């Protein structure tokens, strides 16, 4: 009779995979150039085990990026004012699109700032289209807010929703680059970023 119970080796492999990804995320946060050997030591596995799960550094970076995106998406869930934290911040009353978008941008910045080393590492190793694919999950609340704002007239409708999402995405990463270059502090970035994004996407009254 064949047992349907999962084999211990499979469970061990899954635990090793999770430990390696956790260690990779921690290592890349501390040092974007962290080596595979450093990740193996942090995970408590041999290099043979590490390479059996992730044959290349790019594969491990890809998995670490997935973990960072999962954490970011979970944090941002509901921040578009649809029954989530944005409504809670307004005392249970649905907030306007601009206010919700401002809250979302500040939260997005905090996430990017916390994971900036991982994003820097993967930006150098992974193709831009793969990075944008991952970011589309994080950008989903932004896209929903932009759709609501265009319908309500709060956000500009003379440009496509796709372009406005790209503007937000680009400005967030531009702010991160300015901080990394020392031209802006991490403390200044959230408010500067928020005011710039809102100025770019908010509808303006028609000229008389």
C-alpha positions in Angstrom: 0.0 0.0 0.0 1.4 3.4 -1.0 1.1 6.1 1.6 -0.3 9.5 0.6 1.7 11.3 3.4 4.3 13.8 2.0 7.8 12.6 2.3 10.0 14.3 4.9 12.6 15.1 2.2 10.0 17.3 0.4 9.2 19.1 3.7 12.9 19.6 4.3 13.4 21.0 0.8 10.5 23.5 1.3 11.9 24.6 4.6 15.4 25.0 3.0 13.9 27.1 0.2 12.0 29.4 2.6 15.1 29.8 4.7 17.3 30.6 1.7 14.8 33.2 0.4 14.5 34.8 3.9 18.3 34.9 4.2 18.7 36.2 0.7 16.3 39.1 1.4 18.1 39.9 4.7 21.5 39.7 3.0 20.5 41.9 0.0 18.9 44.4 2.3 22.2 44.7 4.2 24.4 44.5 1.1 23.1 44.5 -2.5 26.3 42.8 -3.6 26.0 40.0 -1.0 27.5 36.7 -2.4 25.8 33.4 -2.6 28.3 32.1 0.0 27.1 34.8 2.4 23.5 33.8 1.8 24.3 30.1 2.4 25.9 31.0 5.7 23.0 33.1 6.8 20.5 30.4 5.8 22.5 27.7 7.6 22.8 25.5 4.5 25.7 24.3 2.5 26.5 26.0 -0.8 25.6 22.7 -2.5 22.1 22.9 -1.0 21.8 26.6 -1.9 22.7 25.9 -5.6 20.4 22.9 -5.8 17.5 25.3 -5.1 18.8 28.4 -6.8 21.4 27.6 -9.5 22.2 31.2 -10.2 22.4 34.5 -8.2 19.8 35.9 -10.6 17.4 33.1 -9.6 17.8 33.9 -6.0 17.4 37.6 -6.6 14.2 36.9 -8.5 12.8 34.9 -5.5 13.9 37.6 -3.1 12.1 40.2 -5.2 9.0 38.1 -5.2 9.1 38.0 -1.4 9.6 41.8 -1.2 6.7 42.3 -3.6 4.5 40.0 -1.6 5.3 42.0 1.6 4.7 45.3 -0.2 1.4 44.1 -1.8 0.1 42.9 1.6 1.1 46.2 3.3 -0.6 48.3 0.5 -3.8 46.2 0.4 -6.8 48.4 1.2 -4.9 51.6 1.0 -6.8 52.8 -2.0 -9.7 53.7 0.3 -11.9 50.8 -0.5 -12.6 49.5 3.0 -9.0 49.5 4.1 -6.5 51.6 6.0 -7.3 54.8 4.1 -10.8 54.7 5.4 -9.6 53.9 8.9 -7.3 57.0 8.8 -10.4 59.1 8.0 -12.3 57.9 11.0 -14.2 55.3 9.1 -15.4 57.6 6.4 -14.3 57.0 2.8 -11.6 59.6 1.9 -11.3 61.5 -1.4 -9.1 60.2 -4.1 -6.3 62.7 -3.6 -6.1 62.0 0.1 -6.1 58.3 -0.5 -3.5 58.6 -3.3 -1.3 60.7 -1.0 -1.5 58.0 1.7 -0.7 55.3 -0.8 2.3 57.2 -2.2 3.7 57.7 1.3 3.2 54.1 2.2 4.8 53.0 -1.1 7.8 55.1 -0.4 8.2 53.6 3.1 8.2 50.1 1.5 10.6 51.1 -1.3 12.9 52.8 1.2 12.9 49.6 3.4 13.6 47.4 0.5 15.8 49.8 -1.5 18.9 47.5 -1.3 16.9 44.6 -2.8 15.5 46.7 -5.6 19.0 48.1 -6.3 20.4 44.6 -6.5 17.7 43.2 -8.7 17.7 46.3 -11.0 21.3 45.6 -11.9 20.7 41.9 -12.5 17.1 41.5 -13.9 15.6 42.8 -17.1 13.5 46.0 -16.7 10.4 44.3 -18.1 10.6 41.6 -15.3 10.9 44.4 -12.7 7.8 46.1 -14.1 5.9 42.9 -14.1 6.6 42.4 -10.4 5.7 46.1 -9.7 2.3 45.7 -11.4 1.1 43.9 -8.3 2.2 46.8 -6.1 0.7 49.3 -8.5 -2.7 47.7 -8.6 -4.1 50.0 -5.8 -2.7 53.0 -7.7 -4.4 51.9 -10.8 -7.7 51.5 -9.0 -7.4 55.0 -7.5 -6.5 56.6 -10.8 -9.6 54.9 -12.3 -11.8 56.3 -9.6 -10.3 59.7 -9.8 -10.7 60.0 -13.5 -14.4 59.0 -13.2 -15.0 61.5 -10.4 -13.1 64.3 -12.1 -10.5 64.6 -9.4 -7.7 63.3 -11.5 -6.9 64.3 -15.1 -8.6 62.4 -17.9 -6.7 64.1 -20.7 -4.0 61.4 -20.3 -4.5 57.6 -20.3 -4.7 55.8 -17.0 -1.8 53.6 -18.1 0.4 56.7 -18.5 -0.6 58.1 -15.1 0.3 54.8 -13.5 3.7 55.0 -15.3 4.2 58.6 -14.1 3.6 57.4 -10.5 5.9 54.4 -10.9 8.7 56.6 -12.5 8.5 59.3 -9.9 8.8 56.8 -7.0 11.9 55.4 -8.5 13.3 58.8 -9.3 12.9 59.8 -5.7 14.7 56.7 -4.6 17.6 57.5 -7.0 17.8 61.0 -5.6 18.1 59.7 -2.1 20.7 57.2 -3.1 22.7 60.0 -4.8 22.5 62.2 -1.7 20.5 64.9 -3.4 17.5 64.3 -1.2 17.1 62.9 2.3 14.9 59.9 3.1 13.0 62.1 5.5 12.3 64.7 2.8 11.4 62.2 0.1 7.8 61.2 1.1 6.3 64.7 1.1 8.3 65.9 -2.0 7.3 62.8 -3.8 3.6 63.1 -2.8 3.3 66.7 -3.8 5.0 66.0 -7.1 2.8 63.0 -8.0 -0.4 64.9 -7.0 0.7 67.9 -9.1 1.2 65.6 -12.1 -2.0 63.7 -11.9 -4.6 66.0 -10.4 -7.2 67.5 -12.7 -6.9 71.3 -13.2 -9.8 73.7 -13.7 -10.3 74.7 -17.3 -8.9 78.0 -18.2 -11.5 80.8 -18.5 
